[in-house]
Amino acid sequence: MSIIEETENKEQYMELLLIGDEQEDMITKYLSRGRLFVMQDDEKVLAVCVVKDEGNGRLEIKNIAVSPDSQRKGYGRKMLSFIENKFSGSFRSLFLGTGDSPLTVPFYESCGFRRSGVIKNFFIDNYDHPIIEAGVQLCDMICFEKELPDNYGTVSEGITEI
Protein backbone atom coordinates (compact mmCIF):
# COMPACT_ATOMS: atom_id res chain seq x y z
CA MET A 1 0.00 0.00 0.00
CA SER A 2 1.27 3.47 -0.83
CA ILE A 3 0.16 7.07 -0.77
CA ILE A 4 1.16 9.34 -3.62
CA GLU A 5 0.55 12.99 -4.28
CA GLU A 6 -1.38 13.49 -7.52
CA THR A 7 -0.50 16.76 -9.23
CA GLU A 8 -1.96 16.12 -12.70
CA ASN A 9 -5.45 15.07 -13.76
CA LYS A 10 -6.93 15.42 -10.28
CA GLU A 11 -10.42 15.33 -11.78
CA GLN A 12 -10.00 11.61 -12.52
CA TYR A 13 -10.77 11.05 -8.81
CA MET A 14 -14.03 13.05 -8.89
CA GLU A 15 -16.27 10.00 -8.39
CA LEU A 16 -14.47 9.15 -5.15
CA LEU A 17 -14.23 12.80 -4.04
CA LEU A 18 -18.01 13.04 -4.41
CA ILE A 19 -18.32 10.57 -1.53
CA GLY A 20 -16.70 13.16 0.76
CA ASP A 21 -18.47 16.18 -0.74
CA GLU A 22 -21.67 15.68 -2.74
CA GLN A 23 -21.46 18.77 -4.94
CA GLU A 24 -19.00 18.79 -7.84
CA ASP A 25 -18.69 22.58 -8.13
CA MET A 26 -17.71 22.78 -4.45
CA ILE A 27 -14.96 20.19 -5.07
CA THR A 28 -13.77 22.00 -8.19
CA LYS A 29 -13.30 25.21 -6.16
CA TYR A 30 -10.72 23.65 -3.83
CA LEU A 31 -9.26 20.84 -5.95
CA SER A 32 -7.16 23.12 -8.15
CA ARG A 33 -5.70 24.98 -5.14
CA GLY A 34 -5.33 21.97 -2.86
CA ARG A 35 -2.93 19.04 -2.68
CA LEU A 36 -4.46 15.66 -3.52
CA PHE A 37 -3.16 12.47 -1.92
CA VAL A 38 -4.20 9.05 -3.19
CA MET A 39 -3.91 5.80 -1.24
CA GLN A 40 -3.65 2.74 -3.43
CA ASP A 41 -2.90 -0.93 -3.20
CA ASP A 42 -1.43 -2.16 -6.47
CA GLU A 43 -3.64 -0.35 -9.01
CA LYS A 44 -6.73 -0.10 -6.77
CA VAL A 45 -7.54 3.32 -5.28
CA LEU A 46 -8.55 2.91 -1.64
CA ALA A 47 -8.86 6.52 -0.43
CA VAL A 48 -8.24 10.15 -1.34
CA CYS A 49 -7.61 13.31 0.66
CA VAL A 50 -7.38 16.96 -0.38
CA VAL A 51 -5.62 19.45 1.91
CA LYS A 52 -5.13 23.19 1.55
CA ASP A 53 -2.83 25.65 3.29
CA GLU A 54 -5.09 28.24 4.92
CA GLY A 55 -2.24 30.35 6.32
CA ASN A 56 -1.16 31.06 9.88
CA GLY A 57 0.15 27.50 10.28
CA ARG A 58 -3.24 25.90 9.60
CA LEU A 59 -3.81 23.09 7.10
CA GLU A 60 -7.41 22.32 6.17
CA ILE A 61 -8.64 18.88 5.21
CA LYS A 62 -11.05 19.82 2.43
CA ASN A 63 -12.09 16.28 1.50
CA ILE A 64 -11.35 12.77 2.63
CA ALA A 65 -13.10 9.77 1.12
CA VAL A 66 -12.68 6.01 1.16
CA SER A 67 -13.85 3.77 -1.69
CA PRO A 68 -17.16 2.10 -0.73
CA ASP A 69 -15.72 -1.43 -0.86
CA SER A 70 -12.76 -0.35 1.29
CA GLN A 71 -14.69 1.42 4.06
CA ARG A 72 -14.52 0.39 7.71
CA LYS A 73 -11.09 -1.18 7.24
CA GLY A 74 -8.98 1.62 8.77
CA TYR A 75 -7.97 3.37 5.53
CA GLY A 76 -9.51 6.71 6.51
CA ARG A 77 -7.62 6.63 9.80
CA LYS A 78 -4.39 5.67 7.98
CA MET A 79 -4.85 8.55 5.54
CA LEU A 80 -5.33 11.02 8.40
CA SER A 81 -2.24 9.63 10.13
CA PHE A 82 -0.25 10.06 6.91
CA ILE A 83 -1.39 13.69 6.57
CA GLU A 84 -0.52 14.41 10.21
CA ASN A 85 2.94 12.87 9.83
CA LYS A 86 3.70 14.55 6.51
CA PHE A 87 2.74 18.04 7.61
CA SER A 88 3.81 18.08 11.27
CA GLY A 89 6.66 20.49 11.68
CA SER A 90 5.38 22.51 8.70
CA PHE A 91 1.93 23.32 10.11
CA ARG A 92 0.69 24.06 13.61
CA SER A 93 -2.71 22.39 13.23
CA LEU A 94 -5.11 20.49 11.02
CA PHE A 95 -8.70 21.56 10.79
CA LEU A 96 -11.80 20.42 8.95
CA GLY A 97 -15.52 20.91 8.75
CA THR A 98 -18.15 18.20 8.50
CA GLY A 99 -21.86 17.76 8.87
CA ASP A 100 -23.34 17.00 12.28
CA SER A 101 -23.64 13.34 11.41
CA PRO A 102 -23.50 10.22 13.58
CA LEU A 103 -21.19 8.72 10.94
CA THR A 104 -18.47 11.38 10.75
CA VAL A 105 -18.42 13.22 14.09
CA PRO A 106 -17.47 10.14 16.19
CA PHE A 107 -14.82 9.18 13.61
CA TYR A 108 -13.00 12.52 13.83
CA GLU A 109 -13.30 12.59 17.62
CA SER A 110 -11.78 9.08 17.79
CA CYS A 111 -8.88 10.35 15.65
CA GLY A 112 -8.05 13.03 18.23
CA PHE A 113 -9.80 16.02 16.67
CA ARG A 114 -11.67 18.36 19.00
CA ARG A 115 -14.71 20.47 18.20
CA SER A 116 -13.69 24.06 17.62
CA GLY A 117 -16.85 25.73 16.32
CA VAL A 118 -20.04 25.61 14.29
CA ILE A 119 -20.99 27.34 11.05
CA LYS A 120 -24.77 27.67 11.18
CA ASN A 121 -26.75 26.62 8.09
CA PHE A 122 -23.59 25.92 6.04
CA PHE A 123 -25.10 23.01 4.12
CA ILE A 124 -28.37 24.84 3.50
CA ASP A 125 -26.67 28.07 2.33
CA ASN A 126 -23.90 26.52 0.17
CA TYR A 127 -25.40 23.45 -1.50
CA ASP A 128 -28.00 23.32 -4.26
CA HIS A 129 -29.75 20.28 -2.77
CA PRO A 130 -30.40 18.85 0.71
CA ILE A 131 -27.48 16.79 2.02
CA ILE A 132 -28.78 13.69 3.79
CA GLU A 133 -26.48 11.47 5.82
CA ALA A 134 -27.58 8.56 8.00
CA GLY A 135 -31.18 9.65 7.40
CA VAL A 136 -30.60 13.18 8.73
CA GLN A 137 -30.52 16.41 6.71
CA LEU A 138 -27.28 18.24 7.40
CA CYS A 139 -27.68 21.92 8.26
CA ASP A 140 -24.72 23.14 10.33
CA MET A 141 -21.04 22.48 9.75
CA ILE A 142 -19.18 21.20 12.79
CA CYS A 143 -15.57 22.43 12.83
CA PHE A 144 -12.78 20.27 14.24
CA GLU A 145 -9.13 20.99 14.93
CA LYS A 146 -6.08 18.99 15.95
CA GLU A 147 -2.73 20.38 17.00
CA LEU A 148 0.28 18.91 15.22
CA PRO A 149 3.49 18.13 17.12
CA ASP A 150 6.61 19.99 15.97
CA ASN A 151 8.84 16.94 15.74
CA TYR A 152 6.54 14.29 14.26
CA GLY A 153 6.54 15.04 10.57
CA THR A 154 8.55 14.31 7.52
CA VAL A 155 8.83 16.41 4.43
CA SER A 156 9.19 13.49 2.08
CA GLU A 157 7.75 13.97 -1.37
CA GLY A 158 6.35 11.50 -3.86
CA ILE A 159 5.58 7.95 -2.89
CA THR A 160 5.44 7.00 0.77
CA GLU A 161 5.04 3.43 1.87
CA ILE A 162 2.80 2.90 4.87
Disulfide bonds with the S-S distance in Angstrom:
none
